[in-house]
Amino acid sequence: MAKGINALRGPSRAIVLVTHYQRILNYIRPDHVHVLIDGRIVRSGNRELALELEAKGYEWVRESIRSREEVTV
């Protein structure tokens, strides 16, 4: 699967890959990583964000959202 996706990559083509598994990103190197919670993009970054999520989990992202929501209320 990764070979096929990588073969299709190019500057005139966008590929959206939705996954919960960082391991696939060992074979498909993303240009951008977005974290969705409740249907909203709450964090964006590069491949390093995916590695951080693999190491720490998602709870720190949820906590940062809660902190921001408390400030804006």
N, CA, C and O atoms as a CHARMM CRD file, in Angstrom:
* protein
*
  292
    1    1 MET  N      0.82100  -1.18200   0.00000 PROA 1      0.00000
    2    1 MET  CA     0.00000   0.00000   0.00000 PROA 1      0.00000
    3    1 MET  C      0.87400   1.25900   0.00000 PROA 1      0.00000
    4    1 MET  O      0.61300   2.20000  -0.74800 PROA 1      0.00000
    5    2 ALA  N      1.90400   1.26900   0.83600 PROA 2      0.00000
    6    2 ALA  CA     2.75800   2.45000   0.92600 PROA 2      0.00000
    7    2 ALA  C      3.43700   2.74900  -0.40700 PROA 2      0.00000
    8    2 ALA  O      3.55700   3.91200  -0.79300 PROA 2      0.00000
    9    3 LYS  N      3.87900   1.71800  -1.10600 PROA 3      0.00000
   10    3 LYS  CA     4.52400   1.94200  -2.40900 PROA 3      0.00000
   11    3 LYS  C      3.57100   2.63600  -3.37400 PROA 3      0.00000
   12    3 LYS  O      3.96900   3.55000  -4.09700 PROA 3      0.00000
   13    4 GLY  N      2.31700   2.20200  -3.38400 PROA 4      0.00000
   14    4 GLY  CA     1.33400   2.80400  -4.27900 PROA 4      0.00000
   15    4 GLY  C      1.07500   4.26000  -3.94200 PROA 4      0.00000
   16    4 GLY  O      1.00800   5.10700  -4.83300 PROA 4      0.00000
   17    5 ILE  N      0.92800   4.55300  -2.65600 PROA 5      0.00000
   18    5 ILE  CA     0.68800   5.93700  -2.23500 PROA 5      0.00000
   19    5 ILE  C      1.89000   6.80100  -2.56500 PROA 5      0.00000
   20    5 ILE  O      1.73900   7.90400  -3.09100 PROA 5      0.00000
   21    6 ASN  N      3.08400   6.30700  -2.26000 PROA 6      0.00000
   22    6 ASN  CA     4.29300   7.07900  -2.54500 PROA 6      0.00000
   23    6 ASN  C      4.47500   7.30500  -4.04500 PROA 6      0.00000
   24    6 ASN  O      4.98500   8.34800  -4.45500 PROA 6      0.00000
   25    7 ALA  N      4.06200   6.33300  -4.87100 PROA 7      0.00000
   26    7 ALA  CA     4.17700   6.48900  -6.32300 PROA 7      0.00000
   27    7 ALA  C      3.23400   7.57800  -6.84200 PROA 7      0.00000
   28    7 ALA  O      3.52400   8.21500  -7.85500 PROA 7      0.00000
   29    8 LEU  N      2.12000   7.79200  -6.16400 PROA 8      0.00000
   30    8 LEU  CA     1.14900   8.79500  -6.59400 PROA 8      0.00000
   31    8 LEU  C      1.48100  10.20600  -6.12200 PROA 8      0.00000
   32    8 LEU  O      0.90400  11.17400  -6.61700 PROA 8      0.00000
   33    9 ARG  N      2.39600  10.33200  -5.17600 PROA 9      0.00000
   34    9 ARG  CA     2.72800  11.64800  -4.63100 PROA 9      0.00000
   35    9 ARG  C      3.26800  12.56900  -5.69900 PROA 9      0.00000
   36    9 ARG  O      3.97300  12.14300  -6.61300 PROA 9      0.00000
   37   10 GLY  N      2.92600  13.84100  -5.56900 PROA 10     0.00000
   38   10 GLY  CA     3.45000  14.83400  -6.49300 PROA 10     0.00000
   39   10 GLY  C      2.93500  16.20400  -6.11700 PROA 10     0.00000
   40   10 GLY  O      1.98700  16.32200  -5.34000 PROA 10     0.00000
   41   11 PRO  N      3.55200  17.24800  -6.66200 PROA 11     0.00000
   42   11 PRO  CA     3.17000  18.61200  -6.29600 PROA 11     0.00000
   43   11 PRO  C      1.76200  18.99700  -6.74000 PROA 11     0.00000
   44   11 PRO  O      1.19300  19.95100  -6.21000 PROA 11     0.00000
   45   12 SER  N      1.19200  18.27700  -7.70000 PROA 12     0.00000
   46   12 SER  CA    -0.14400  18.63100  -8.18200 PROA 12     0.00000
   47   12 SER  C     -1.22500  17.68500  -7.64400 PROA 12     0.00000
   48   12 SER  O     -2.35100  17.67900  -8.14200 PROA 12     0.00000
   49   13 ARG  N     -0.87900  16.88900  -6.62700 PROA 13     0.00000
   50   13 ARG  CA    -1.83700  15.92000  -6.10800 PROA 13     0.00000
   51   13 ARG  C     -1.81500  15.93000  -4.58100 PROA 13     0.00000
   52   13 ARG  O     -0.75500  15.89300  -3.95700 PROA 13     0.00000
   53   14 ALA  N     -2.99400  15.98200  -4.00500 PROA 14     0.00000
   54   14 ALA  CA    -3.12500  15.90700  -2.55100 PROA 14     0.00000
   55   14 ALA  C     -3.62000  14.51500  -2.17100 PROA 14     0.00000
   56   14 ALA  O     -4.48900  13.95000  -2.83400 PROA 14     0.00000
   57   15 ILE  N     -3.06500  13.98000  -1.11400 PROA 15     0.00000
   58   15 ILE  CA    -3.49400  12.68500  -0.58800 PROA 15     0.00000
   59   15 ILE  C     -3.83300  12.88800   0.87800 PROA 15     0.00000
   60   15 ILE  O     -3.02300  13.40600   1.64700 PROA 15     0.00000
   61   16 VAL  N     -5.03100  12.47900   1.25900 PROA 16     0.00000
   62   16 VAL  CA    -5.44600  12.55800   2.65400 PROA 16     0.00000
   63   16 VAL  C     -5.44000  11.14100   3.20400 PROA 16     0.00000
   64   16 VAL  O     -6.16700  10.27300   2.71900 PROA 16     0.00000
   65   17 LEU  N     -4.62700  10.91500   4.20600 PROA 17     0.00000
   66   17 LEU  CA    -4.50800   9.60400   4.83600 PROA 17     0.00000
   67   17 LEU  C     -4.94000   9.75000   6.28600 PROA 17     0.00000
   68   17 LEU  O     -4.32600  10.49500   7.05100 PROA 17     0.00000
   69   18 VAL  N     -5.98300   9.05100   6.66000 PROA 18     0.00000
   70   18 VAL  CA    -6.47900   9.10100   8.02800 PROA 18     0.00000
   71   18 VAL  C     -6.03500   7.82200   8.71900 PROA 18     0.00000
   72   18 VAL  O     -6.33800   6.72100   8.25900 PROA 18     0.00000
   73   19 THR  N     -5.31900   7.97100   9.82200 PROA 19     0.00000
   74   19 THR  CA    -4.82500   6.79800  10.53800 PROA 19     0.00000
   75   19 THR  C     -4.69700   7.09800  12.02400 PROA 19     0.00000
   76   19 THR  O     -4.56000   8.25100  12.43400 PROA 19     0.00000
   77   20 HSD  N     -4.74300   6.04600  12.81400 PROA 20     0.00000
   78   20 HSD  CA    -4.46600   6.14600  14.24100 PROA 20     0.00000
   79   20 HSD  C     -3.10900   5.50900  14.55500 PROA 20     0.00000
   80   20 HSD  O     -2.70500   5.44200  15.71600 PROA 20     0.00000
   81   21 TYR  N     -2.41900   5.05000  13.53700 PROA 21     0.00000
   82   21 TYR  CA    -1.19000   4.29700  13.72900 PROA 21     0.00000
   83   21 TYR  C      0.00000   5.02900  13.13700 PROA 21     0.00000
   84   21 TYR  O      0.09100   5.20500  11.92200 PROA 21     0.00000
   85   22 GLN  N      0.89600   5.44900  13.98600 PROA 22     0.00000
   86   22 GLN  CA     2.08700   6.15100  13.54200 PROA 22     0.00000
   87   22 GLN  C      2.96300   5.25000  12.68600 PROA 22     0.00000
   88   22 GLN  O      3.69100   5.74200  11.82400 PROA 22     0.00000
   89   23 ARG  N      2.90900   3.95400  12.90200 PROA 23     0.00000
   90   23 ARG  CA     3.79200   3.02300  12.18700 PROA 23     0.00000
   91   23 ARG  C      3.68900   3.16300  10.66600 PROA 23     0.00000
   92   23 ARG  O      4.69100   3.01800   9.96600 PROA 23     0.00000
   93   24 ILE  N      2.49900   3.44100  10.15400 PROA 24     0.00000
   94   24 ILE  CA     2.36200   3.59400   8.69000 PROA 24     0.00000
   95   24 ILE  C      3.18500   4.77600   8.20200 PROA 24     0.00000
   96   24 ILE  O      3.61200   4.81600   7.04800 PROA 24     0.00000
   97   25 LEU  N      3.40300   5.73500   9.08800 PROA 25     0.00000
   98   25 LEU  CA     4.17300   6.92000   8.69900 PROA 25     0.00000
   99   25 LEU  C      5.66700   6.62700   8.60100 PROA 25     0.00000
  100   25 LEU  O      6.44300   7.49200   8.19600 PROA 25     0.00000
  101   26 ASN  N      6.07500   5.40800   8.97000 PROA 26     0.00000
  102   26 ASN  CA     7.45200   4.98000   8.72300 PROA 26     0.00000
  103   26 ASN  C      7.65100   4.70700   7.23500 PROA 26     0.00000
  104   26 ASN  O      8.78000   4.72000   6.74300 PROA 26     0.00000
  105   27 TYR  N      6.55700   4.46100   6.52200 PROA 27     0.00000
  106   27 TYR  CA     6.61000   4.11300   5.10600 PROA 27     0.00000
  107   27 TYR  C      6.08200   5.22000   4.20000 PROA 27     0.00000
  108   27 TYR  O      6.47000   5.32700   3.03700 PROA 27     0.00000
  109   28 ILE  N      5.19700   6.03300   4.75000 PROA 28     0.00000
  110   28 ILE  CA     4.62300   7.15800   4.01200 PROA 28     0.00000
  111   28 ILE  C      4.95200   8.41100   4.80100 PROA 28     0.00000
  112   28 ILE  O      4.36800   8.65000   5.85800 PROA 28     0.00000
  113   29 ARG  N      5.86700   9.20400   4.30800 PROA 29     0.00000
  114   29 ARG  CA     6.30700  10.38900   5.05800 PROA 29     0.00000
  115   29 ARG  C      5.34800  11.55300   4.79600 PROA 29     0.00000
  116   29 ARG  O      5.25800  12.04500   3.67200 PROA 29     0.00000
  117   30 PRO  N      4.63800  11.98800   5.83200 PROA 30     0.00000
  118   30 PRO  CA     3.65900  13.05900   5.62800 PROA 30     0.00000
  119   30 PRO  C      4.31700  14.43200   5.53000 PROA 30     0.00000
  120   30 PRO  O      5.34800  14.68800   6.15200 PROA 30     0.00000
  121   31 ASP  N      3.70300  15.30500   4.74300 PROA 31     0.00000
  122   31 ASP  CA     4.12700  16.69700   4.69600 PROA 31     0.00000
  123   31 ASP  C      3.49300  17.47400   5.85200 PROA 31     0.00000
  124   31 ASP  O      4.10500  18.37600   6.42400 PROA 31     0.00000
  125   32 HSD  N      2.24700  17.10200   6.18000 PROA 32     0.00000
  126   32 HSD  CA     1.50400  17.77300   7.24400 PROA 32     0.00000
  127   32 HSD  C      0.78100  16.72500   8.08000 PROA 32     0.00000
  128   32 HSD  O      0.35700  15.69200   7.56200 PROA 32     0.00000
  129   33 VAL  N      0.64500  16.99400   9.36800 PROA 33     0.00000
  130   33 VAL  CA    -0.10100  16.13200  10.28300 PROA 33     0.00000
  131   33 VAL  C     -1.12100  17.00900  10.99200 PROA 33     0.00000
  132   33 VAL  O     -0.78600  18.08300  11.49100 PROA 33     0.00000
  133   34 HSD  N     -2.35900  16.55200  11.03500 PROA 34     0.00000
  134   34 HSD  CA    -3.42000  17.27900  11.72700 PROA 34     0.00000
  135   34 HSD  C     -4.06600  16.34300  12.73600 PROA 34     0.00000
  136   34 HSD  O     -4.26000  15.16100  12.45200 PROA 34     0.00000
  137   35 VAL  N     -4.39700  16.85900  13.90100 PROA 35     0.00000
  138   35 VAL  CA    -5.09500  16.09600  14.92700 PROA 35     0.00000
  139   35 VAL  C     -6.53100  16.58300  14.96600 PROA 35     0.00000
  140   35 VAL  O     -6.78600  17.77500  15.14000 PROA 35     0.00000
  141   36 LEU  N     -7.46900  15.65900  14.80200 PROA 36     0.00000
  142   36 LEU  CA    -8.88900  15.98300  14.86100 PROA 36     0.00000
  143   36 LEU  C     -9.47400  15.43700  16.15800 PROA 36     0.00000
  144   36 LEU  O     -9.24300  14.28300  16.51900 PROA 36     0.00000
  145   37 ILE  N    -10.21700  16.26300  16.83900 PROA 37     0.00000
  146   37 ILE  CA   -10.97900  15.84200  18.01800 PROA 37     0.00000
  147   37 ILE  C    -12.37300  16.42200  17.85500 PROA 37     0.00000
  148   37 ILE  O    -12.54000  17.62000  17.63000 PROA 37     0.00000
  149   38 ASP  N    -13.35900  15.56400  17.97100 PROA 38     0.00000
  150   38 ASP  CA   -14.75700  15.96800  17.79600 PROA 38     0.00000
  151   38 ASP  C    -14.98200  16.68300  16.46500 PROA 38     0.00000
  152   38 ASP  O    -15.74300  17.64900  16.39800 PROA 38     0.00000
  153   39 GLY  N    -14.32000  16.21000  15.40800 PROA 39     0.00000
  154   39 GLY  CA   -14.52900  16.75800  14.07800 PROA 39     0.00000
  155   39 GLY  C    -13.83100  18.07800  13.78600 PROA 39     0.00000
  156   39 GLY  O    -14.04600  18.67100  12.72900 PROA 39     0.00000
  157   40 ARG  N    -12.99200  18.54700  14.71900 PROA 40     0.00000
  158   40 ARG  CA   -12.27200  19.81200  14.50400 PROA 40     0.00000
  159   40 ARG  C    -10.77300  19.56100  14.49000 PROA 40     0.00000
  160   40 ARG  O    -10.27000  18.72200  15.23700 PROA 40     0.00000
  161   41 ILE  N    -10.06500  20.28700  13.64000 PROA 41     0.00000
  162   41 ILE  CA    -8.60300  20.22800  13.68000 PROA 41     0.00000
  163   41 ILE  C     -8.16200  21.05800  14.87600 PROA 41     0.00000
  164   41 ILE  O     -8.41300  22.26200  14.93700 PROA 41     0.00000
  165   42 VAL  N     -7.50000  20.40200  15.82700 PROA 42     0.00000
  166   42 VAL  CA    -7.10300  21.08800  17.05800 PROA 42     0.00000
  167   42 VAL  C     -5.59800  21.27300  17.17100 PROA 42     0.00000
  168   42 VAL  O     -5.12200  22.02200  18.02500 PROA 42     0.00000
  169   43 ARG  N     -4.85400  20.59900  16.31800 PROA 43     0.00000
  170   43 ARG  CA    -3.39900  20.72400  16.34500 PROA 43     0.00000
  171   43 ARG  C     -2.87500  20.36500  14.97100 PROA 43     0.00000
  172   43 ARG  O     -3.37900  19.43600  14.34100 PROA 43     0.00000
  173   44 SER  N     -1.87600  21.08200  14.49700 PROA 44     0.00000
  174   44 SER  CA    -1.25100  20.79200  13.21200 PROA 44     0.00000
  175   44 SER  C      0.25700  20.86200  13.36500 PROA 44     0.00000
  176   44 SER  O      0.78100  21.58500  14.21300 PROA 44     0.00000
  177   45 GLY  N      0.93700  20.10400  12.53600 PROA 45     0.00000
  178   45 GLY  CA     2.39300  20.10800  12.58300 PROA 45     0.00000
  179   45 GLY  C      2.94600  19.26300  11.45100 PROA 45     0.00000
  180   45 GLY  O      2.27800  19.01800  10.44700 PROA 45     0.00000
  181   46 ASN  N      4.16800  18.83000  11.63500 PROA 46     0.00000
  182   46 ASN  CA     4.80300  17.97500  10.63300 PROA 46     0.00000
  183   46 ASN  C      4.93500  16.56300  11.20400 PROA 46     0.00000
  184   46 ASN  O      4.25100  16.21900  12.16700 PROA 46     0.00000
  185   47 ARG  N      5.78900  15.76300  10.63100 PROA 47     0.00000
  186   47 ARG  CA     5.96200  14.37000  11.06100 PROA 47     0.00000
  187   47 ARG  C      6.31000  14.27700  12.54500 PROA 47     0.00000
  188   47 ARG  O      5.96000  13.29700  13.20200 PROA 47     0.00000
  189   48 GLU  N      6.98500  15.27400  13.06700 PROA 48     0.00000
  190   48 GLU  CA     7.36600  15.26900  14.48400 PROA 48     0.00000
  191   48 GLU  C      6.13700  15.21200  15.39300 PROA 48     0.00000
  192   48 GLU  O      6.18800  14.60900  16.46500 PROA 48     0.00000
  193   49 LEU  N      5.04600  15.83100  14.97700 PROA 49     0.00000
  194   49 LEU  CA     3.81500  15.77300  15.75800 PROA 49     0.00000
  195   49 LEU  C      3.31300  14.33400  15.85200 PROA 49     0.00000
  196   49 LEU  O      2.87700  13.90200  16.91800 PROA 49     0.00000
  197   50 ALA  N      3.37000  13.59800  14.76300 PROA 50     0.00000
  198   50 ALA  CA     2.95000  12.19200  14.78400 PROA 50     0.00000
  199   50 ALA  C      3.82400  11.37800  15.74000 PROA 50     0.00000
  200   50 ALA  O      3.32200  10.51800  16.46300 PROA 50     0.00000
  201   51 LEU  N      5.11400  11.64700  15.74300 PROA 51     0.00000
  202   51 LEU  CA     6.01200  10.92800  16.65000 PROA 51     0.00000
  203   51 LEU  C      5.71600  11.28700  18.11000 PROA 51     0.00000
  204   51 LEU  O      5.76500  10.42300  18.98600 PROA 51     0.00000
  205   52 GLU  N      5.41400  12.54500  18.36400 PROA 52     0.00000
  206   52 GLU  CA     5.07200  12.99100  19.71700 PROA 52     0.00000
  207   52 GLU  C      3.77700  12.33300  20.19100 PROA 52     0.00000
  208   52 GLU  O      3.67300  11.92600  21.34800 PROA 52     0.00000
  209   53 LEU  N      2.80100  12.22900  19.30400 PROA 53     0.00000
  210   53 LEU  CA     1.54700  11.56300  19.65300 PROA 53     0.00000
  211   53 LEU  C      1.77900  10.08600  19.96700 PROA 53     0.00000
  212   53 LEU  O      1.17400   9.54400  20.89100 PROA 53     0.00000
  213   54 GLU  N      2.63900   9.44800  19.21300 PROA 54     0.00000
  214   54 GLU  CA     2.96200   8.04200  19.46100 PROA 54     0.00000
  215   54 GLU  C      3.61200   7.87400  20.82800 PROA 54     0.00000
  216   54 GLU  O      3.32400   6.91400  21.54300 PROA 54     0.00000
  217   55 ALA  N      4.48600   8.80300  21.18900 PROA 55     0.00000
  218   55 ALA  CA     5.20800   8.70600  22.46600 PROA 55     0.00000
  219   55 ALA  C      4.33900   9.08200  23.66100 PROA 55     0.00000
  220   55 ALA  O      4.40500   8.43100  24.70300 PROA 55     0.00000
  221   56 LYS  N      3.52600  10.12500  23.52000 PROA 56     0.00000
  222   56 LYS  CA     2.78000  10.67600  24.65800 PROA 56     0.00000
  223   56 LYS  C      1.30200  10.31700  24.68000 PROA 56     0.00000
  224   56 LYS  O      0.65300  10.44100  25.71900 PROA 56     0.00000
  225   57 GLY  N      0.76300   9.87800  23.55700 PROA 57     0.00000
  226   57 GLY  CA    -0.67600   9.66700  23.47000 PROA 57     0.00000
  227   57 GLY  C     -1.37900  10.97000  23.11900 PROA 57     0.00000
  228   57 GLY  O     -0.74100  11.95000  22.73200 PROA 57     0.00000
  229   58 TYR  N     -2.69800  10.96800  23.25900 PROA 58     0.00000
  230   58 TYR  CA    -3.50100  12.12500  22.85400 PROA 58     0.00000
  231   58 TYR  C     -3.95100  12.98900  24.02200 PROA 58     0.00000
  232   58 TYR  O     -4.42800  14.10400  23.81400 PROA 58     0.00000
  233   59 GLU  N     -3.80700  12.49600  25.23800 PROA 59     0.00000
  234   59 GLU  CA    -4.36500  13.21400  26.38400 PROA 59     0.00000
  235   59 GLU  C     -3.78300  14.61700  26.53400 PROA 59     0.00000
  236   59 GLU  O     -4.50500  15.53800  26.91400 PROA 59     0.00000
  237   60 TRP  N     -2.50800  14.79800  26.24700 PROA 60     0.00000
  238   60 TRP  CA    -1.91000  16.13800  26.37500 PROA 60     0.00000
  239   60 TRP  C     -2.53900  17.12100  25.39200 PROA 60     0.00000
  240   60 TRP  O     -2.61500  18.31700  25.67300 PROA 60     0.00000
  241   61 VAL  N     -2.99200  16.62100  24.23700 PROA 61     0.00000
  242   61 VAL  CA    -3.67000  17.48700  23.26900 PROA 61     0.00000
  243   61 VAL  C     -5.03800  17.87700  23.81900 PROA 61     0.00000
  244   61 VAL  O     -5.43700  19.04000  23.75100 PROA 61     0.00000
  245   62 ARG  N     -5.75400  16.89100  24.36700 PROA 62     0.00000
  246   62 ARG  CA    -7.05900  17.17800  24.96000 PROA 62     0.00000
  247   62 ARG  C     -6.93200  18.19000  26.10000 PROA 62     0.00000
  248   62 ARG  O     -7.75000  19.10200  26.21700 PROA 62     0.00000
  249   63 GLU  N     -5.91500  18.03000  26.93300 PROA 63     0.00000
  250   63 GLU  CA    -5.71000  18.96000  28.05300 PROA 63     0.00000
  251   63 GLU  C     -5.40900  20.37100  27.55400 PROA 63     0.00000
  252   63 GLU  O     -5.88600  21.34400  28.13800 PROA 63     0.00000
  253   64 SER  N     -4.63600  20.49500  26.49700 PROA 64     0.00000
  254   64 SER  CA    -4.32700  21.82800  25.96600 PROA 64     0.00000
  255   64 SER  C     -5.58500  22.49100  25.40300 PROA 64     0.00000
  256   64 SER  O     -5.73800  23.70900  25.48400 PROA 64     0.00000
  257   65 ILE  N     -6.47900  21.68700  24.83700 PROA 65     0.00000
  258   65 ILE  CA    -7.75100  22.22700  24.33500 PROA 65     0.00000
  259   65 ILE  C     -8.59800  22.71400  25.49700 PROA 65     0.00000
  260   65 ILE  O     -9.16800  23.80400  25.44400 PROA 65     0.00000
  261   66 ARG  N     -8.68200  21.90300  26.55500 PROA 66     0.00000
  262   66 ARG  CA    -9.45600  22.30400  27.73000 PROA 66     0.00000
  263   66 ARG  C     -8.92200  23.60400  28.30700 PROA 66     0.00000
  264   66 ARG  O     -9.70000  24.48000  28.68600 PROA 66     0.00000
  265   67 SER  N     -7.60600  23.74000  28.37800 PROA 67     0.00000
  266   67 SER  CA    -6.99400  24.95900  28.91800 PROA 67     0.00000
  267   67 SER  C     -7.36300  26.16800  28.06800 PROA 67     0.00000
  268   67 SER  O     -7.69200  27.22600  28.60600 PROA 67     0.00000
  269   68 ARG  N     -7.31200  26.02300  26.74500 PROA 68     0.00000
  270   68 ARG  CA    -7.67100  27.13000  25.85300 PROA 68     0.00000
  271   68 ARG  C     -9.14000  27.50200  25.98500 PROA 68     0.00000
  272   68 ARG  O     -9.49500  28.68000  25.97300 PROA 68     0.00000
  273   69 GLU  N     -9.99500  26.48100  26.11200 PROA 69     0.00000
  274   69 GLU  CA   -11.43200  26.75100  26.23100 PROA 69     0.00000
  275   69 GLU  C    -11.74700  27.46300  27.53500 PROA 69     0.00000
  276   69 GLU  O    -12.63700  28.31200  27.57500 PROA 69     0.00000
  277   70 GLU  N    -11.02500  27.12800  28.61200 PROA 70     0.00000
  278   70 GLU  CA   -11.25300  27.79500  29.90100 PROA 70     0.00000
  279   70 GLU  C    -10.85900  29.25800  29.82300 PROA 70     0.00000
  280   70 GLU  O    -11.50000  30.10500  30.44600 PROA 70     0.00000
  281   71 VAL  N     -9.82400  29.56700  29.07400 PROA 71     0.00000
  282   71 VAL  CA    -9.35300  30.95500  28.93600 PROA 71     0.00000
  283   71 VAL  C    -10.34700  31.78000  28.13800 PROA 71     0.00000
  284   71 VAL  O    -10.58000  32.94700  28.45600 PROA 71     0.00000
  285   72 THR  N    -10.94500  31.18300  27.09100 PROA 72     0.00000
  286   72 THR  CA   -11.84700  31.95200  26.23000 PROA 72     0.00000
  287   72 THR  C    -13.25800  32.09400  26.78900 PROA 72     0.00000
  288   72 THR  O    -14.04300  32.90400  26.29400 PROA 72     0.00000
  289   73 VAL  N    -13.58400  31.32100  27.80700 PROA 73     0.00000
  290   73 VAL  CA   -14.94800  31.39000  28.36600 PROA 73     0.00000
  291   73 VAL  C    -15.08100  32.53100  29.33700 PROA 73     0.00000
  292   73 VAL  O    -16.15500  32.73900  29.90200 PROA 73     0.00000
